[in-house]
């Protein structure tokens, strides 16, 4: 499930829409502060797929533990036992889509998200998302981070390589358009 900040919806460089269209069982919901009852329903609803119609037993938030959360006074997230990660069919991954600042704000303003165990990514490559500013090379786009999380959870890389390759094409196309605009403006 992708929770998208409202300011990201019409952003031409956003990756959440492409991610949502590419993952058949995903759900994209827009909002910043969610009514607790609505958010609880989203976090516990059965998956849309008939194949996966059961309710996932464990919900994870794709979000790192960072010093900023501690500075905001957020409680430490609960820990999900490692053995629960061995069956991806029993997991629901929640992804926040927005800038780091917007994503932190979404986490801060939605206590139910704070109560979720978190999945932090390991051994991340540098982002290919060259069309938006990042403070560190390992700050990935929503699409890249979600693919990396799914690869990590499923211990399988191959299903997500075509999506990452298509994303690289999207980035290259955006960079080419930016280059044309700079040339025309000169």
N, C-alpha and C positions, 0 to 999 in steps of 0.2 A: 504494500500500500504506500503510495506516494502522497504525502501531505505537502501541498505546494503553497508557498506564500503568495498572496494575491498580486503582489507587484511583479511576480515572475511569469504570470499567465501570458501576457502579450510580449514578453521579451524575446526578440528574434534569435538571440544567442542561447536561449534556454535549452536544456537537454531533457527535462522531465517529460515533455510531450512525446519526444522521439522514443524515450525509454518506455513509456506507457503503451505506445502504439506497437512496440516491438516485443513486449512481454504479454502474451495472451491472457494470463490470469491476474494481471495487475489491475489496480484501481487507483485513479487519480482524483484527489479531493482537494479543493482549494479553500484556504482559510488561514487565519493567523491565530485567533483565539477561538477555540471550539467549545460549544456548550458541552459540559461534562457528560450528559446523557447521550448526546450524539456521538461524541468521541468514544465513549465506552461501547456503544453499538458498533462503531466502525472497527474497533479493536477486537471484538469478539464475534462478529458476523461470520457465517459460513462463507467459504470461498465461492466465487462465482462459478467455477468450473464444475460440471457434473462429475468429472473424474475425481475432483478434490472437494466434494460437497461436504465432507466432514469439517467440523470446526478444528482449526489448528489448536494444539494444546499449549503452545508456547509462543509468546509474542516478544520480539526483540526490536530494539530501536538501533538503527545504524547511526551511531554518533559516538565520537571518542570522548573519553574523560579528559577534560582540559582544565588548566588553572582558571580559566574564565568562569566555569561553572562553580568552582569552589568560591571564587570571589563574589559571585552573585548570591551565595548562601544556599545553593541547591544541595539537597541531601545526596549522599553517595547513592548511586543506582544499585538495585539489588543484583546479586550475582546469580547467573543461571548456570547450573551444574554442567560441566563439560559433556557429560554423557547425554544430555538433552539435545546437544548439537549434532549428534550422529545420525539423526533421522530428519532430513530437511522437509519431508512431507508433513511433519508435525509442527513446523515453524511458520510464523507470519513475520515478515520483515517489514518494519515501518521505516520509511525514508523521509527525511525532511528536505524539501527543495527550496533553496533560497541562498542568498549570500551567507557567509558564516555569521555575520551579525544578525541577519533575519532569522536564521535557523536557531541560534541561541535564544533569541527573543521568543520564538515559537515554543521552545522547550521550557523557558522560564514561565510563560503565561499559561501553560497547559500542564497542571500538576499530574494528570494521568500519564502523560509522556514521561515525566520524571520518575514514575514508579516502575517503568519498564526496565528489565535488564538490557544492557547495551552490548552491541557487537562493535568492537573496535577492529579496524583492519590492520593486518600485519604485513610488513615487507612490501610497502607500496612503491610502485615505480613512479617516476615523474609523470605528471599529468600531460596529456596531449591537448588539453583544452586551452589552446594558446590565444583564444579570442576574448577571454575574460581575465581580469587581474586576479592573481593568487599571491598570497603572502609567502607561501613556501611551495617548493616543487611538488610535494606530495599531497597538496590540497587538490583533490579531484573534483570533477564535475559530478553532478547527481548520477548521470548515466555511468560514468567510469566507476564511481564508488559502489553503485549497486551491482554492476557486473562483477567487480572484485569481491564483493561480499557474497554473491551467489556462487562464484567460483570457490571461495573459501569454504562456504557451508556445504556445498555439494562435492567438494574435492574433485571437481571436473572443470577443465578450462574450455574445452572445445565448443560447447554450445554457445558460448558468449563471444568467441572470437569474431564471427561475422558481424555482430552488433558493434563491437569495438572498431572493426575495420570500416564499417559504414559511418560510424561517428567520426573517425579520422577524415573520411571524405567530406562530411558535413563541415568540419573545422577548416579543411583546405578550401572548400568553396567559400566559406565566410571570409577567410583571409584573402582570397583572390578578389572578392567583391570590395573589401576594404582597400586593397591595393589600387583597384580601378578608381574608386572614389577619390583617393589621394592624388592620383595622376590627373583626374579631371579637374580637381580643385586647384592644381598648380598652374 
